[in-house]
Amino acid sequence: MHFIGRHVSKLSGYAPAVPTPFDAHDNIDVTAFARFCDRQVAEGATALVVGGTTGEAPTLSPAEHRTLVRIAVEVANGGVPVIAGAGSNATTHALELTKDAEAAGADAILSVVPYYNKPTQAGVEAHFRAIVGATGLPVFLYDVPSRTATRLADATIARLCELARIIGLKDASGDVTRPARLRALVGTDFRLLSGDDVTASAFMAQGGDGCISVASNVVPGLCRTLFLRHRQGRPTAQGLANLLGQLTGALFRETNPGPLKYALGLLGLMSAKVRLPLVEPTEHTKKEIETALAHMRHCCADYMIESDVGGRTHAMAR
């Protein structure tokens, strides 16, 4: 396994689930995407996760998917791994996305439980075994039952982790007791990453290694600080945790990534535009996001990044 492969096999901390910016013509805004990825790397992201749920993957064409991976790889330039979302409810389509991501230079694959079809655990396991057999990249499993209607059972994970290329799990089930249960089944090297910002802190307290996060797109510095406090065994600053909780609540008031992209639009980082069938947040949610960002600016601007007048992103004073 090459250097980044070794790096991704020890992944911890906060990795942003990067949104996909669109321009006024509904095309990918490649300039905004590259700038945003660069901003995340500069702010200490441990990986870039592109083309996933937050990236509006179901609305992306194969060519757009390849473009996102290629740009992220170019921006990361070997500094942090790029994990490409490559999931589908059709195994053949997931295989195509996986091969495309590998060809575009991704360092690992994030592969979701097949959605809508509601396969049995035997079908889920066969799906992931087919993906592993088609790629030389490390694979993170992705369990998000609120979107897939099918849970990835602990026993299925335990069987799949016997495959050397399956190196971790993004768990968006909201079950904070899961790391403690799974660790005995999967070993200490298997990466257990929360996919749920709301419960990420509790997930890590139970033995999780980090979080593939939506909120860290907005406050990467705050997320990094809270993770380091957890890793060092230091008490979490309650005020910071409360602020993150307020922001997270606003970002998940409606379907992700609509609220997130509205927040990033307010910060001047990308257009708030989402693709149908998603629509912009309601006025109530917009006001909640505006309030949360205002509190962030007032209380801990050091952890935020905004766009300056010239359109460049920059870290606010630390």
N, C-alpha and C positions, 0 to 999 in steps of 0.2 A: 504493500500500500504506500502511495507517495506521501510527501510531507503533509499536505493538507488533509489527506485521508486520515493520517494519524491524529492531526489536530481535531478534526471533526469527531473522531471517536472518543475524545475527552471533553466534548462540548459541555459548557456550563454557563451560568449567568443568563442575561437577557439578550435574546436575539429578536429583532423586529420582524414581524410578519408584514412585509413591505406592500403598501397599496400600489395600484397601477394608475398613474395620472393620465387623464384623457384631455385632448384639446377640444376646441369648439366644434370640430368636425367629427368627433368621436373616435379619433385615432389616438394611439399611444403618444403621449408627449415625452419623447425620448430624452429631451434636454432636461426636463423637470425630473424624470426618473433617475437619470445619471447623477444629477445634482443631489437628489435626495439620498441615494445610496451612499454617495461620498460623504454626506453629512453624518449618516449613521456610523460609518466606519470611523470617522474622525472622533465621534463621541463615544467610542468604546464598544460598539455592538460586537458580540462574539460570533455572529454569523449574519448573513443576509438570507432571509427566507422569501423567495419570490414565486409568483404564480400560484399562490395558495388561495385559501378562502378570502383573506383580506385583499388579495390581488385580483379578486373577481374572476377567478379561473374559469368558471363555467361559461363566461362570455367571451373568452379569448380564443382566437383562431390558433392553429398549430404554429403558424408563422409568427404571430404575436408572442406566443409562449417562448419560442426560440429567441426572439429579439430581447425579451426581458432577461432571460438567462445570460445571453451573450453580453449585454450591457453591464449587468451586475458583476459578471466575471471580470470584465475589463476594468471596472471601477475598483473592485476589491484587490485586483492585481496580486493575488496570493497572500494578502495580509490577513484576511478572514475567509472562512469557507462560504461558498454559495450553496444553499440548499434549495433545490427546485421542486416546487409542487408539481406532481406528475400523476395525479389521481383521476380516476374516472369510474363510473359504474359499469363500463364495458372493459373487460380485461384487455381486449385487443387495443382499445384506444389508450389505456394506461401504459401498455407496452410501447406504443408509438411515442407517447409523450416522454417516457423514461429514456428511450433511445435518443430522441431529439435533445433532451436536456444533457445527456452524456456527451453528445457530439458538440454541443454548444459550450462545454467546459465546466459544467456543474461539478461540485465536489461531493454531493450526496443528493438523494431523492427523498422527498416527503410524500408518502403514498397513503391515501385515505382509504378507509373501509368503503367498499362499494355502496353507493347510496341508491335509494329508490327501489332497487330490485329486491331488497330484504333477503339476502342469501343466508343460508345456515352457516354455522361456524366452520363446517367442512368446506363450504364454498368460499368463505372468506380466506381460509388457510390456503386453499388451492390457488386463489387469486394472487396472494402475496408470494407464494412459491414460484408461480410463473414469472412474476416481475423480477425476483431475485435471479432466476435462471437466465434472464435476458439482459442483465447489466453487470458491469464490473464495479459499479459504484456502491458505497454504503447506502443502506435504506433505513429511514425512520418510518415506523408505522404511525398512523394518525387515527385516533379514535375520537370521533365527535358525534355521539349518538343523537344529539338534538338536530343534526342536519342529515344524518344517514339513516336514521330509524333502525339501525342495527348496532348493537354493542360488540366491541371486540373483547371477548372473554379472557380472563386472566390465564386460563389453561391454554387458550390458543396462542397468546403471547409467549407463554413459556415454551411451547413447542417450536414456534417460529424463531425464537431467539437462539435456538440451536444452530440455525443457519448463520454462518460467519458474517455475511454481509448485512444482516439485520442487526443494527447496533443501538437502536433506541426507540422510544415511544413519545409522541406528542399526545398528551392526555387532556382532552377538552371535555371530559365527562363531568367535571366539577366534584369528583369524589376525592377528597383530600386524604382519605385513609389508604388510598391505593398504593402510594410508594412503599409504605411499610409492608403491605401484603405482597407486592410484587418483588421486592428486593431479594427475598429468600428464593424466589423462583428464577430470577434472571441474572443474579450475580451482581457484583459491585461495579463492573465495567459498563454494563448496559445503561444507556442514558435515559433517565426518566425526566421528561420536560413537561411542565404544565402548558396547556394551551388555553388556559382560562385565567385572565388577569385578576378576576374577582377573588379567586381562591389560591392564587399563585404562592402567596406568602405561607399559607398553611400547608400547601403541597410541599414546599421546600422544607418546612419544619419537620415534615414526616419522612424526609429522606430524598426528596426530589432534587435534581441537579440544576434546575433553572426553569426558564419560561420562554416559549415562543410567543411574543407579546404584541398586542395591539397598542397598548398605552405607551410603550417605549418609543413608538414613532413620534410621540409628542414630547415626552419628558425622558429622554434616554439617560440623562445624568441622574435624575431622581431614582429611576429603576436600578441603575448601577450601584448607587449609594446604598439603597435598601438591601440589595443582594449581598454586597460586601459586608454590611453589618451582620447579616444572617450568617455568612460564611465564617466570619471571625468570632461568632458567638456573642456579639455585642447586642445590647437591647435595641430594638427598632425605635427610632425617633417617632413617637406617636403622632406628632404634628405632621410630619412628612407622610406617614402612612395614611393619615386621615385625608390629606390633600390628594394623594394618589387615589384613594377610595372614591372621593367626590368626582374626580376626573373620569375614573373607570366607570362609575355609575352612569355618567352622562354619555360616554362613548358606547355603552351597550344598552342604552334606553330603547334604541330601535336596531334594526338589522345591520350588523357590521358588513361593509365599511362605510355606510352612508354618514353616520355621525363623525367617524374619524376623519373622513375627507373634508367634511365641513370645518372641523377644527383646524386641519392643515391649511385649508383655504384662508381661514382667518389669520393664520400665522404667515401667510404669503409663500407657502412652500409648494403648493400645487393647486390645481383647480378642484373644486368640490364636486365636480361632475361624476356621476355614476352611470353605469349602463343599465338600461331596462332589462329585467323587470324591477330593478331597484330604482328608487326615487329619492329625492332629497329629504332630509328629516323634517318633521313638523316644526312649526314655529315654537312650540313649547320645548322641544328637545334642543332647538338652536339656542334658545335663551339659556337653557341649563348648561350647554357647552360654553357659551360666552361667559357665564358666571364662574364656571370652574376655571377657565383660562385666566380670567381676571384675578381670581384668588391666587392662582399659581404665580402670576406676574408680581403680585403684591408681596407674597410670602417667600417665594423661592425662585426668583428669576434666574438664579445661577444654573438651574437644572433645565432650562428651556432654551430652544434655539428658534430664532425667527429669521425671516428674510429682511435684509436691509433695503434701503430705497432703490439700490441698483439691481435688486433681484438676486443678489448673492446670499447664500445662507452662511451664518456665522454663529459661533458659540457666544452666548452672552457671558459677561465677566464672571470668572470663578473666584 
